[in-house]
């Protein structure tokens, strides 16, 4: 046998086994040869990309945040009504005892104690008023807008004709196209 005759079957066997191994390895099948039509009268070819324009959209995001600010607050210290009432009643009773004599003295003491208690209660209930600065925080939702690319308008030429498509990716200089041929009715 001739060496050339033996070499051709070996090469054919090597090519066939490589293709079988590639299909077993999970690789996608190669694209059909250019010009070969499949059962749906379609084939794949390459088109030259003429122009790629990014298409922008606005994406809105909402994020929870906290907003704080300073606020003037007016506060009042509580008065001590019990002490003011008792102290007023004692002072009123002492003053009332100096006014009357005998039975009138008792009425003056009681009247002075009641009047002094009322005055002491009124004075003690006022307390003190003061103002201070207090930081107040509350939750808010902050919305931000950002421009981002949502697609690409691609202009390409196939067999002298110019086409336009919107794609989700930038194809580069060449674009793989699927060409389908069917009879016109």
C-alpha positions as CSV (number, residue, x, y, z in Angstrom):
1,X,0.0,0.0,0.0
2,X,1.0,3.5,-0.7
3,X,1.7,5.9,2.2
4,X,-0.6,8.5,0.7
5,X,-3.4,6.0,0.5
6,X,-3.0,5.1,4.1
7,X,-2.8,8.8,5.2
8,X,-6.1,9.9,3.8
9,X,-8.3,7.5,5.8
10,X,-6.3,8.3,8.9
11,X,-6.9,12.0,8.5
12,X,-10.6,11.4,7.9
13,X,-10.8,9.3,11.0
14,X,-9.0,12.0,13.1
15,X,-11.4,14.7,11.8
16,X,-14.4,12.6,12.6
17,X,-13.3,11.7,16.1
18,X,-12.4,15.3,16.9
19,X,-15.9,16.4,15.9
20,X,-17.4,13.6,18.0
21,X,-15.3,14.6,21.0
22,X,-16.2,18.3,20.6
23,X,-19.9,17.4,20.6
24,X,-19.5,15.2,23.7
25,X,-17.6,17.9,25.5
26,X,-20.7,20.2,25.6
27,X,-19.5,22.6,22.9
28,X,-22.2,24.2,20.7
29,X,-22.4,22.8,17.2
30,X,-20.6,24.9,14.6
31,X,-22.8,27.3,12.5
32,X,-23.9,25.9,9.2
33,X,-21.7,26.7,6.3
34,X,-22.4,30.1,4.6
35,X,-24.9,29.7,1.9
36,X,-26.2,26.4,3.2
37,X,-29.9,26.6,3.9
38,X,-31.6,24.6,6.7
39,X,-35.0,23.0,6.7
40,X,-36.7,26.4,7.2
41,X,-34.9,28.0,4.2
42,X,-32.7,30.0,6.6
43,X,-28.9,30.4,6.8
44,X,-26.4,32.5,8.8
45,X,-24.1,35.1,7.3
46,X,-22.0,38.1,8.4
47,X,-23.0,41.8,7.9
48,X,-20.7,44.8,8.3
49,X,-21.6,47.2,11.1
50,X,-21.8,50.8,10.0
51,X,-22.9,52.6,13.2
52,X,-23.7,51.7,16.8
53,X,-25.6,54.3,18.9
54,X,-26.2,53.6,22.6
55,X,-29.8,54.0,23.8
56,X,-30.2,55.5,27.2
57,X,-32.9,55.0,29.8
58,X,-33.5,56.4,33.3
59,X,-33.3,54.0,36.2
60,X,-34.9,55.1,39.5
61,X,-33.8,53.6,42.8
62,X,-35.4,54.3,46.2
63,X,-33.3,54.0,49.3
64,X,-34.5,54.4,52.9
65,X,-32.5,56.9,54.8
66,X,-32.8,59.1,57.9
67,X,-33.1,62.9,57.8
68,X,-32.2,64.9,61.0
69,X,-32.7,68.6,61.8
70,X,-32.5,70.8,64.9
71,X,-35.7,72.1,66.4
72,X,-36.3,74.7,69.1
73,X,-38.3,73.2,72.0
74,X,-40.0,75.2,74.8
75,X,-40.2,73.3,78.1
76,X,-41.6,74.2,81.6
77,X,-40.4,72.7,84.8
78,X,-43.2,71.4,86.9
79,X,-44.0,73.4,90.1
80,X,-44.4,71.8,93.5
81,X,-48.1,72.4,94.2
82,X,-48.2,70.5,97.5
83,X,-45.4,72.4,99.1
84,X,-46.7,75.8,97.8
85,X,-50.2,75.0,99.2
86,X,-49.0,74.0,102.6
87,X,-46.5,76.9,102.9
88,X,-49.2,79.4,101.8
89,X,-51.7,78.0,104.3
90,X,-49.2,78.3,107.2
91,X,-48.3,81.8,106.3
92,X,-52.0,82.7,105.8
93,X,-52.8,81.2,109.2
94,X,-50.1,83.1,111.0
95,X,-51.2,86.4,109.4
96,X,-54.9,85.6,110.2
97,X,-54.0,85.0,113.9
98,X,-52.7,88.5,114.2
99,X,-56.0,90.0,113.0
100,X,-58.7,88.7,115.3
101,X,-59.3,88.1,119.0
102,X,-61.4,85.3,120.6
103,X,-63.9,83.6,118.3
104,X,-63.0,85.9,115.5
105,X,-59.4,84.9,115.9
106,X,-60.2,81.3,114.9
107,X,-62.2,82.4,111.9
108,X,-59.3,84.7,110.9
109,X,-56.8,81.9,111.2
110,X,-59.0,79.5,109.1
111,X,-59.7,82.2,106.5
112,X,-56.0,83.2,106.3
113,X,-55.0,79.5,106.0
114,X,-57.5,79.0,103.1
115,X,-56.5,82.2,101.3
116,X,-52.8,81.5,101.8
117,X,-53.2,77.9,100.6
118,X,-54.9,79.2,97.4
119,X,-52.2,81.8,96.8
120,X,-49.4,79.3,97.5
121,X,-50.9,76.7,95.1
122,X,-51.2,79.4,92.4
123,X,-47.6,80.5,92.8
124,X,-46.2,77.0,92.9
125,X,-48.0,75.7,89.8
126,X,-46.2,78.2,87.5
127,X,-42.8,76.5,87.4
128,X,-40.0,77.8,85.1
129,X,-40.1,78.1,81.3
130,X,-37.0,77.6,79.2
131,X,-36.1,76.7,75.6
132,X,-33.5,74.3,74.2
133,X,-32.4,72.8,70.9
134,X,-33.4,69.2,70.2
135,X,-32.3,67.0,67.3
136,X,-35.2,65.3,65.6
137,X,-34.7,62.5,63.1
138,X,-37.3,60.8,60.9
139,X,-37.2,58.1,58.2
140,X,-37.5,59.3,54.6
141,X,-37.2,57.6,51.2
142,X,-34.5,59.1,48.9
143,X,-35.2,58.6,45.2
144,X,-32.2,58.8,42.8
145,X,-32.3,58.7,39.0
146,X,-29.4,57.5,36.9
147,X,-28.9,57.3,33.1
148,X,-27.8,54.0,31.9
149,X,-27.5,52.2,28.6
150,X,-30.6,50.0,27.9
151,X,-29.6,48.9,24.3
152,X,-27.9,49.8,21.1
153,X,-29.3,51.0,17.8
154,X,-27.2,49.2,15.2
155,X,-27.0,50.1,11.5
156,X,-25.5,47.3,9.3
157,X,-25.0,46.4,5.6
158,X,-25.8,43.0,4.2
159,X,-25.4,42.4,0.4
160,X,-25.5,46.1,-0.3
161,X,-28.7,46.8,1.7
162,X,-28.6,48.8,4.9
163,X,-30.7,47.6,7.9
164,X,-31.3,48.9,11.4
165,X,-31.9,46.8,14.6
166,X,-32.0,47.5,18.3
167,X,-29.8,45.0,20.2
168,X,-29.1,44.4,23.8
169,X,-25.3,44.3,23.2
170,X,-22.7,46.2,21.1
171,X,-21.9,43.8,18.2
172,X,-18.5,45.3,17.3
173,X,-17.4,45.6,13.6
174,X,-19.4,42.6,12.3
175,X,-22.8,41.2,13.1
176,X,-24.0,37.6,12.6
177,X,-27.4,37.7,10.8
178,X,-29.9,35.0,10.1
179,X,-31.1,35.1,6.5
180,X,-34.5,33.6,5.7
181,X,-35.7,33.1,2.2
182,X,-39.4,32.4,1.3
183,X,-41.4,32.8,-1.9
184,X,-43.3,36.0,-2.3
185,X,-47.1,35.5,-2.7
